């Protein structure tokens, strides 16, 4: 019975070892897609782009992916349509190198922070941004584009004193998600000059239903005429 006990202990140890290994970093050096079927919850992703826009990596993140941190270096491009992301940060492989990474956010849930720097670009048109999420601009700042309705970028006051390097961004994103987050900048700058708000018509939830009914009625009328 002793060998069997050893085998059981070995199996239990291996199982605990596999289930306990979380928080690792996946280094991406080629085009990839992540979702709930091929990603371990709690891991992080580092996208290692090349120093040139013609060789930019393309990574997509969809429903089911639970990413603790996403780091994009140099010319990586990331499209996010779903999943849960803890933080997103831009970086470069050399000091003061103006990279060209880009993140397009159309969906998903975002929890802690965005760090926009190194001449990178972030485009937000949808998704759920936690009220606790903060957006930071680095010393070598990037650009933020937000698409939605009633978008406002307002100064923040404490005890009647305007807080330099701090803004409040509110409104409704293009997918009808509410938006209310804080933007911060190092050295008290880079927010107003690097944030672009694009107010677009956000359809009411019932608009799509009414439009669909209209198209259906039109199709029925055309069918009846042909008969």
C-alpha positions as CSV (number, residue, x, y, z in Angstrom):
1,X,0.0,0.0,0.0
2,X,3.0,2.3,0.5
3,X,3.7,2.8,-3.3
4,X,0.0,3.6,-3.8
5,X,0.1,6.2,-1.0
6,X,3.2,7.7,-2.7
7,X,1.4,7.9,-6.0
8,X,-1.6,9.5,-4.4
9,X,0.5,12.1,-2.7
10,X,2.4,12.8,-6.0
11,X,-0.9,13.3,-7.8
12,X,-2.3,15.6,-5.1
13,X,1.0,17.6,-5.2
14,X,0.9,18.0,-8.9
15,X,-2.7,19.0,-8.8
16,X,-2.1,21.7,-6.2
17,X,1.0,22.9,-8.1
18,X,-1.0,23.3,-11.3
19,X,-4.0,25.1,-9.7
20,X,-1.8,27.4,-7.6
21,X,0.3,28.7,-10.5
22,X,-1.4,32.0,-11.3
23,X,-0.1,35.5,-11.9
24,X,2.3,34.6,-14.6
25,X,3.2,36.8,-17.6
26,X,2.6,35.7,-21.1
27,X,5.1,37.4,-23.5
28,X,3.5,37.8,-26.9
29,X,5.8,38.1,-29.9
30,X,3.4,37.2,-32.7
31,X,-0.2,37.9,-33.6
32,X,-2.6,36.2,-31.1
33,X,-6.1,36.1,-29.8
34,X,-7.2,35.5,-26.2
35,X,-10.5,34.5,-24.7
36,X,-11.8,32.4,-21.9
37,X,-10.8,29.2,-23.6
38,X,-7.1,29.8,-23.9
39,X,-6.2,32.1,-21.0
40,X,-5.5,31.4,-17.3
41,X,-7.4,33.8,-15.1
42,X,-5.1,36.2,-13.3
43,X,-2.2,36.0,-15.7
44,X,-0.8,39.1,-17.4
45,X,0.1,39.8,-21.0
46,X,3.2,41.6,-22.3
47,X,2.9,42.5,-26.0
48,X,6.5,43.0,-27.4
49,X,6.1,45.0,-30.6
50,X,8.8,46.0,-33.0
51,X,10.3,49.4,-33.3
52,X,8.4,50.2,-36.5
53,X,4.7,50.6,-37.4
54,X,5.0,48.3,-40.4
55,X,5.8,45.3,-38.1
56,X,3.3,46.0,-35.4
57,X,1.9,43.0,-33.6
58,X,-1.9,42.5,-33.5
59,X,-3.5,41.0,-30.4
60,X,-7.2,40.6,-29.7
61,X,-8.8,40.0,-26.3
62,X,-12.4,38.8,-26.1
63,X,-15.1,37.4,-23.8
64,X,-13.9,35.2,-20.9
65,X,-10.3,36.5,-20.7
66,X,-9.5,37.6,-17.1
67,X,-6.3,39.6,-17.5
68,X,-4.6,41.0,-14.5
69,X,-2.3,43.4,-16.4
70,X,-1.7,44.3,-20.1
71,X,1.6,45.9,-21.1
72,X,2.1,47.0,-24.7
73,X,5.7,47.8,-25.8
74,X,6.6,49.8,-28.9
75,X,4.3,49.2,-31.9
76,X,1.9,46.6,-30.6
77,X,-1.8,46.9,-31.4
78,X,-4.5,45.5,-29.1
79,X,-8.2,45.3,-29.8
80,X,-10.4,44.6,-26.7
81,X,-14.0,43.6,-27.2
82,X,-14.6,41.7,-24.0
83,X,-13.1,40.1,-20.9
84,X,-11.9,41.7,-17.7
85,X,-8.7,43.7,-17.6
86,X,-7.0,44.9,-14.4
87,X,-4.6,47.5,-15.9
88,X,-3.2,48.6,-19.2
89,X,0.2,50.3,-19.5
90,X,2.2,51.5,-22.4
91,X,6.0,51.3,-22.6
92,X,9.0,51.3,-24.9
93,X,12.2,49.4,-25.3
94,X,14.4,52.4,-25.0
95,X,14.4,55.7,-22.9
96,X,12.5,58.5,-24.6
97,X,11.7,56.3,-27.6
98,X,8.4,57.5,-29.0
99,X,6.5,54.2,-29.6
100,X,3.3,53.9,-31.5
101,X,1.2,51.3,-29.6
102,X,-2.5,51.5,-29.9
103,X,-5.4,50.0,-27.9
104,X,-8.9,50.0,-29.2
105,X,-11.6,49.3,-26.5
106,X,-15.1,48.5,-27.7
107,X,-16.1,46.2,-24.8
108,X,-15.0,44.5,-21.6
109,X,-14.6,45.4,-18.0
110,X,-11.7,47.5,-16.7
111,X,-10.8,47.7,-13.0
112,X,-7.7,49.6,-11.9
113,X,-5.8,51.9,-14.2
114,X,-4.7,52.9,-17.7
115,X,-1.2,54.3,-18.2
116,X,-1.0,56.2,-21.5
117,X,2.5,57.1,-22.5
118,X,5.3,56.9,-25.1
119,X,3.3,58.5,-27.9
120,X,0.8,55.6,-27.8
121,X,-2.9,56.0,-28.5
122,X,-5.9,54.6,-26.7
123,X,-9.4,54.7,-28.3
124,X,-12.4,54.0,-26.0
125,X,-15.9,53.7,-27.5
126,X,-17.4,51.0,-25.2
127,X,-16.9,48.8,-22.2
128,X,-17.5,49.1,-18.4
129,X,-14.9,51.4,-16.7
130,X,-15.0,51.0,-12.9
131,X,-15.5,54.3,-11.0
132,X,-12.3,53.5,-9.2
133,X,-10.3,53.3,-12.5
134,X,-7.8,56.1,-13.1
135,X,-6.2,57.1,-16.3
136,X,-2.6,58.3,-16.1
137,X,-0.5,60.2,-18.6
138,X,3.2,59.6,-18.4
139,X,6.1,62.1,-18.8
140,X,6.2,61.2,-22.5
141,X,2.4,61.2,-22.9
142,X,0.2,59.4,-25.3
143,X,-3.2,60.3,-26.7
144,X,-6.7,59.4,-25.5
145,X,-9.7,59.4,-27.9
146,X,-13.2,58.9,-26.3
147,X,-16.3,58.3,-28.4
148,X,-19.7,58.8,-26.8
149,X,-22.4,61.4,-25.9
150,X,-22.4,64.3,-23.4
151,X,-18.7,63.8,-22.8
152,X,-17.1,66.3,-20.5
153,X,-13.6,66.9,-19.2
154,X,-13.9,69.1,-16.1
155,X,-11.3,70.4,-13.6
156,X,-11.4,69.0,-10.1
157,X,-11.5,71.3,-7.0
158,X,-10.7,70.5,-3.4
159,X,-11.6,73.2,-0.8
160,X,-12.1,75.6,-3.7
161,X,-8.6,75.0,-5.1
162,X,-8.2,73.6,-8.6
163,X,-6.1,70.4,-8.6
164,X,-3.4,70.7,-11.3
165,X,-2.9,67.5,-13.2
166,X,-6.3,66.1,-12.4
167,X,-9.5,66.0,-14.5
168,X,-12.9,64.2,-14.3
169,X,-14.2,62.6,-17.4
170,X,-17.9,61.9,-17.6
171,X,-20.6,61.1,-20.1
172,X,-21.9,58.1,-22.0
173,X,-19.8,55.9,-24.2
174,X,-20.9,55.0,-27.7
175,X,-22.3,51.6,-26.5
176,X,-24.5,53.4,-23.9
177,X,-22.1,52.5,-21.0
178,X,-21.9,55.2,-18.3
179,X,-18.5,56.9,-17.9
180,X,-17.2,58.6,-14.8
181,X,-13.4,58.3,-14.2
182,X,-10.5,60.5,-13.2
183,X,-7.5,61.5,-15.4
184,X,-4.2,62.2,-13.8
185,X,-0.9,63.5,-15.2
186,X,2.6,63.5,-14.0
187,X,4.2,67.0,-13.7
188,X,0.7,68.5,-13.7
189,X,0.2,68.5,-17.4
190,X,-0.6,66.6,-20.5
191,X,-4.3,66.0,-19.9
192,X,-6.2,68.7,-21.8
193,X,-3.7,68.7,-24.7
194,X,-3.8,64.9,-25.2
195,X,-7.5,64.1,-24.6
196,X,-9.9,64.3,-27.5
197,X,-13.7,63.9,-26.9
198,X,-15.8,62.8,-29.9
199,X,-19.5,63.4,-29.1
200,X,-21.5,61.1,-31.4
201,X,-25.2,60.2,-31.5
202,X,-25.8,57.4,-29.0
203,X,-29.0,55.5,-30.0
204,X,-31.6,54.8,-27.4
205,X,-31.9,51.1,-26.5
206,X,-35.3,50.8,-28.2
207,X,-34.0,52.4,-31.4
208,X,-32.5,49.2,-32.8
209,X,-35.8,47.4,-32.1
210,X,-37.9,50.0,-33.9
211,X,-35.4,50.1,-36.8
212,X,-35.6,46.3,-37.1
213,X,-39.5,46.4,-37.1
214,X,-39.4,49.0,-39.8
215,X,-37.1,46.9,-42.0
216,X,-39.3,43.9,-41.4
217,X,-42.5,45.8,-42.4
218,X,-40.7,47.1,-45.5
219,X,-39.7,43.6,-46.5
220,X,-43.3,42.4,-46.0
221,X,-44.6,45.2,-48.2
222,X,-42.2,44.4,-51.0
223,X,-43.1,40.7,-50.8
224,X,-46.8,41.5,-51.0
225,X,-46.2,43.8,-54.0
226,X,-44.4,41.0,-55.9
227,X,-47.3,38.7,-55.3
